[in-house]
């Protein structure tokens, strides 16, 4: 017999989940390093550092991978080294230029599947690996990959406004890499299609259809929305049954899943149709899943029921937020 969690239990599961817990660690790091938030020259809280460069921005990001993931699925870990970094660049309205990797392994044979995945990811997304660091005499396998990109016009976590609609766009043409929470819609897909799908975000930014966005991370759809909304100093009500989801995947599992192609955008109502059309024309499921407001509280909604996931006035999440939507 399947036990269906209550809305309050779903909210608590998101709040206390591992993906969100990892994001909470950011607050302490930001405070310890004395780094700036939304008013800094290069604000913290976005998927990439956006460094002003001429008439655009250089984008710089890095991803490190959990040792357990690297050990359990080394090929996919290598592939993700490129995939998730490309996603970070796209989430900022940019296009990738190149990646570098840092790989530690016990020996060369242990490194081989990771390198094979890294090469496959680079070839799939058309992003060269231009250097890095390698140590084949370590105690275990560790992987981190950094990326450089460029944007003409930014999507940022600091630009969601009350009255915007929160849009989720997710490629449902995939499968879980069991037993992990990783939804793989990339390794079996045509490379040309993947590259064009990723390119939609830069087109949306350059065409002025959205200004705020974030890629859906290990924190899941709602957990990622928390970070976007906190950075913008706003709140939202998220309607769970509007979140694009494969028909055979339980809601509770999907809310903690990492989709290989998944983005959140904060979109003005008069631009919603154009944004949804961009994704659905390419077979990507997209829907307005909630409305942004000035409350600084994030709620989830099911039918007539609501449950609070986070109140930023009471507790920061990543510590990069504004005090109000107009600050």
HELIX and SHEET records of a PDB file:
HELIX    1   1 UNK A    7  UNK A   16  1                                  10    
HELIX    2   2 UNK A   18  UNK A   33  1                                  16    
HELIX    3   3 UNK A   67  UNK A   72  1                                   6    
HELIX    4   4 UNK A   74  UNK A   91  1                                  18    
HELIX    5   5 UNK A  108  UNK A  125  1                                  18    
HELIX    6   6 UNK A  191  UNK A  206  1                                  16    
HELIX    7   7 UNK A  220  UNK A  232  1                                  13    
HELIX    8   8 UNK A  240  UNK A  242  5                                   3    
HELIX    9   9 UNK A  251  UNK A  254  1                                   4    
HELIX   10  10 UNK A  269  UNK A  271  5                                   3    
HELIX   11  11 UNK A  272  UNK A  280  1                                   9    
SHEET    1   A 5 UNK A  49  UNK A  53  0                                        
SHEET    2   A 5 UNK A  56  UNK A  64 -1                                        
SHEET    3   A 5 UNK A 142  UNK A 151 -1                                        
SHEET    4   A 5 UNK A  94  UNK A 104 -1                                        
SHEET    5   A 5 UNK A 128  UNK A 135  1                                        
SHEET    1   B 7 UNK A 212  UNK A 215  0                                        
SHEET    2   B 7 UNK A 262  UNK A 267 -1                                        
SHEET    3   B 7 UNK A 165  UNK A 170 -1                                        
SHEET    4   B 7 UNK A 285  UNK A 293 -1                                        
SHEET    5   B 7 UNK A 235  UNK A 239 -1                                        
SHEET    6   B 7 UNK A 297  UNK A 302  1                                        
SHEET    7   B 7 UNK A 305  UNK A 311 -1                                        
SHEET    1   C 3 UNK A 175  UNK A 176  0                                        
SHEET    2   C 3 UNK A 182  UNK A 184 -1                                        
SHEET    3   C 3 UNK A 258  UNK A 259  1                                        
END                                                                             
